[in-house]
């Protein structure tokens, strides 16, 4: 079984790497500017209507704008507050921007910025296949979508805890697990580099980290074969 899996992984990796790709620049979300549904703004935890009104005023937005972009307002949860053009202009004047990185259209980007270590690799662990890689990071570290795609599920899953599954073109899928917060919802269309959640330790986890998977159809692949060195 292990041999078959390795052959399939190698075969799919070769096909993926042989696809034609165009180099372009994308913008990565950061703690100052984020995107959701094509708008620039910020995810904030809002506990009351008065807090919501204060955030909307701070970013020169309106309650109508906030209610339009969010499916529904749930106090005690994270809500996306869109920035007004004037507020974005003020950030530009302070040189506060989203970082631009060069990437090929078929490349996956690291789901955690400046990730420097992997605590558990893809492969056999404890007698069964560990279907992704574990990336240790402090609780609340932003997680970004590794590729353009559509959110297929965003929910609490047994073992995986708070988990997000995204479908991509060419039958590729990515999974992001053990999150403290899922920001995106099923049905959302996301862009490569867009924040989708925060690192946590939910589910079967012994510490704060991101469990990250790349799959071709239902075949688990080694994510490190697809991420830049």
C-alpha positions as CSV (number, residue, x, y, z in Angstrom):
1,X,0.0,0.0,0.0
2,X,2.8,2.4,0.9
3,X,4.6,1.7,-2.4
4,X,1.4,2.3,-4.4
5,X,0.8,5.6,-2.5
6,X,4.4,6.8,-3.2
7,X,4.1,5.9,-6.9
8,X,0.8,7.8,-7.1
9,X,2.2,10.8,-5.2
10,X,5.2,10.9,-7.6
11,X,3.0,10.6,-10.7
12,X,0.7,13.4,-9.6
13,X,3.6,15.6,-8.6
14,X,5.2,15.2,-12.0
15,X,1.9,16.0,-13.8
16,X,1.5,19.1,-11.5
17,X,5.0,20.4,-12.1
18,X,4.6,19.9,-15.9
19,X,1.6,22.2,-16.1
20,X,2.2,25.5,-17.9
21,X,2.3,28.4,-15.5
22,X,2.5,32.2,-15.7
23,X,4.5,34.2,-13.2
24,X,2.6,37.0,-11.5
25,X,2.6,39.0,-8.3
26,X,-0.1,38.4,-5.6
27,X,-0.7,40.3,-2.4
28,X,-0.6,38.5,1.0
29,X,-3.0,39.5,3.7
30,X,-1.4,40.8,6.9
31,X,-2.6,42.1,10.3
32,X,-3.3,45.6,8.9
33,X,-5.1,44.9,5.6
34,X,-7.1,41.8,4.7
35,X,-9.5,40.8,2.0
36,X,-12.9,39.2,1.9
37,X,-15.3,39.0,-1.0
38,X,-13.2,41.4,-3.1
39,X,-13.1,44.1,-0.4
40,X,-10.2,45.4,1.7
41,X,-10.8,45.6,5.4
42,X,-10.1,43.8,8.7
43,X,-11.5,40.8,10.6
44,X,-12.3,41.9,14.2
45,X,-13.9,40.1,17.1
46,X,-17.1,42.1,17.9
47,X,-19.0,41.5,21.2
48,X,-21.8,44.0,21.0
49,X,-23.7,46.4,18.7
50,X,-21.8,49.4,20.2
51,X,-18.5,47.8,19.5
52,X,-19.6,47.2,15.9
53,X,-20.6,50.8,15.5
54,X,-17.2,51.9,16.9
55,X,-15.3,49.7,14.5
56,X,-17.4,50.9,11.6
57,X,-16.7,54.5,12.5
58,X,-13.0,53.9,13.0
59,X,-12.6,52.5,9.4
60,X,-15.0,55.1,7.9
61,X,-17.4,52.3,7.0
62,X,-21.2,52.0,7.6
63,X,-23.3,49.4,9.3
64,X,-25.0,48.8,6.0
65,X,-21.6,48.0,4.4
66,X,-20.8,45.6,7.2
67,X,-24.1,43.8,7.1
68,X,-23.9,43.5,3.3
69,X,-20.5,41.8,3.2
70,X,-21.2,39.5,6.2
71,X,-23.9,36.8,5.8
72,X,-25.1,37.6,9.3
73,X,-23.9,39.5,12.3
74,X,-23.1,37.2,15.3
75,X,-21.9,39.1,18.4
76,X,-19.0,37.3,20.1
77,X,-17.7,36.2,16.7
78,X,-15.3,37.6,14.1
79,X,-16.9,40.1,11.6
80,X,-15.3,41.6,8.5
81,X,-15.2,45.4,8.6
82,X,-14.6,46.8,5.0
83,X,-12.4,49.9,4.8
84,X,-13.6,53.0,3.0
85,X,-11.6,54.5,0.2
86,X,-10.6,57.4,2.4
87,X,-9.3,55.0,5.1
88,X,-7.4,53.0,2.5
89,X,-5.8,56.2,1.1
90,X,-4.7,57.1,4.6
91,X,-3.0,53.7,5.0
92,X,-1.2,54.2,1.6
93,X,0.1,57.5,2.8
94,X,1.6,55.7,5.8
95,X,3.0,53.0,3.4
96,X,0.8,50.4,5.1
97,X,0.2,47.8,2.3
98,X,-0.3,44.2,1.6
99,X,3.0,42.5,0.7
100,X,3.5,41.6,-3.0
101,X,5.1,38.3,-3.7
102,X,6.0,36.7,-7.0
103,X,4.5,33.3,-7.7
104,X,3.6,31.1,-10.6
105,X,-0.1,30.6,-11.2
106,X,0.1,26.9,-10.5
107,X,2.2,27.3,-7.3
108,X,0.9,26.9,-3.8
109,X,2.1,29.5,-1.3
110,X,2.9,28.6,2.3
111,X,-0.3,28.9,4.5
112,X,1.7,30.5,7.3
113,X,3.9,33.5,6.5
114,X,7.6,33.1,7.3
115,X,7.1,29.5,8.4
116,X,10.5,28.1,9.3
117,X,9.8,24.6,10.7
118,X,7.7,21.5,10.3
119,X,7.1,19.5,13.5
120,X,5.6,16.4,11.8
121,X,6.1,15.4,8.2
122,X,3.9,13.6,5.7
123,X,4.3,9.8,5.9
124,X,3.8,6.9,8.2
125,X,3.3,7.9,11.9
126,X,2.2,5.6,14.6
127,X,1.5,2.9,12.2
128,X,-0.7,4.9,9.8
129,X,-0.4,7.6,7.2
130,X,0.0,11.2,8.5
131,X,-1.7,12.9,5.5
132,X,-0.2,16.3,5.8
133,X,2.5,18.4,7.5
134,X,2.2,20.1,10.9
135,X,3.5,23.6,11.2
136,X,4.0,24.9,14.8
137,X,3.0,28.6,15.3
138,X,1.6,30.7,18.1
139,X,-2.1,30.7,18.7
140,X,-3.7,33.5,16.6
141,X,-1.1,33.3,13.8
142,X,-2.9,34.1,10.5
143,X,-3.6,31.3,8.0
144,X,-3.9,32.1,4.3
145,X,-5.3,30.2,1.4
146,X,-2.5,28.4,-0.4
147,X,-4.2,28.7,-3.8
148,X,-7.3,30.4,-5.4
149,X,-10.4,28.3,-4.8
150,X,-13.8,27.8,-3.2
151,X,-14.4,26.9,0.4
152,X,-16.2,23.5,0.5
153,X,-16.5,23.2,4.2
154,X,-15.7,25.3,7.3
155,X,-16.7,23.5,10.4
156,X,-15.6,21.5,13.5
157,X,-14.5,18.0,12.4
158,X,-13.7,15.2,14.8
159,X,-10.0,14.9,15.2
160,X,-9.2,17.9,13.0
161,X,-11.0,20.4,15.2
162,X,-11.9,23.6,13.5
163,X,-11.0,22.8,9.9
164,X,-11.3,24.4,6.4
165,X,-11.4,22.5,3.1
166,X,-10.9,24.4,-0.1
167,X,-11.3,23.0,-3.7
168,X,-9.0,24.2,-6.4
169,X,-8.8,23.8,-10.2
170,X,-7.5,20.5,-11.7
171,X,-9.1,18.5,-8.8
172,X,-6.7,19.7,-6.1
173,X,-7.8,20.3,-2.5
174,X,-6.2,21.8,0.6
175,X,-7.2,21.3,4.2
176,X,-6.3,23.5,7.2
177,X,-6.9,22.0,10.6
178,X,-6.8,22.6,14.4
179,X,-7.6,26.3,13.9
180,X,-8.7,28.5,16.8
181,X,-11.0,30.5,14.4
182,X,-12.4,29.8,11.0
183,X,-13.1,33.1,9.2
184,X,-14.4,32.0,5.9
185,X,-17.6,30.1,5.2
186,X,-18.7,27.3,2.9
187,X,-19.3,28.7,-0.5
188,X,-16.9,31.6,-0.2
189,X,-14.5,32.1,-3.1
190,X,-11.0,32.9,-1.8
191,X,-7.8,34.2,-3.4
192,X,-4.3,32.9,-2.9
193,X,-2.8,34.7,0.1
194,X,-6.2,35.7,1.6
195,X,-6.5,35.1,5.3
196,X,-9.0,32.3,6.1
197,X,-8.5,31.6,9.8
198,X,-6.1,31.6,12.8
199,X,-3.8,28.9,14.2
200,X,-5.0,27.1,17.3
201,X,-5.1,23.7,18.9
202,X,-8.6,22.4,18.5
203,X,-9.5,18.7,18.0
204,X,-6.8,16.0,18.6
205,X,-3.9,18.3,19.1
206,X,-1.1,18.7,21.7
207,X,-0.2,22.3,21.0
208,X,-0.8,25.2,18.7
209,X,0.0,24.4,15.1
210,X,-1.5,24.1,11.6
211,X,-2.1,20.7,10.1
212,X,-1.9,21.3,6.3
213,X,-2.9,18.9,3.5
214,X,-2.7,18.9,-0.3
215,X,-4.8,16.3,-2.1
216,X,-5.3,15.4,-5.7
217,X,-8.9,14.1,-5.8
218,X,-8.8,11.9,-2.7
219,X,-5.1,11.1,-2.9
220,X,-3.0,12.7,-0.1
221,X,0.2,14.3,-1.4
222,X,3.3,15.6,0.4
223,X,2.7,19.3,0.7
224,X,6.5,20.0,0.8
225,X,6.7,18.8,-2.8
226,X,4.4,21.7,-3.8
227,X,5.6,24.6,-1.5
228,X,8.5,26.8,-2.3
229,X,11.8,25.9,-0.5
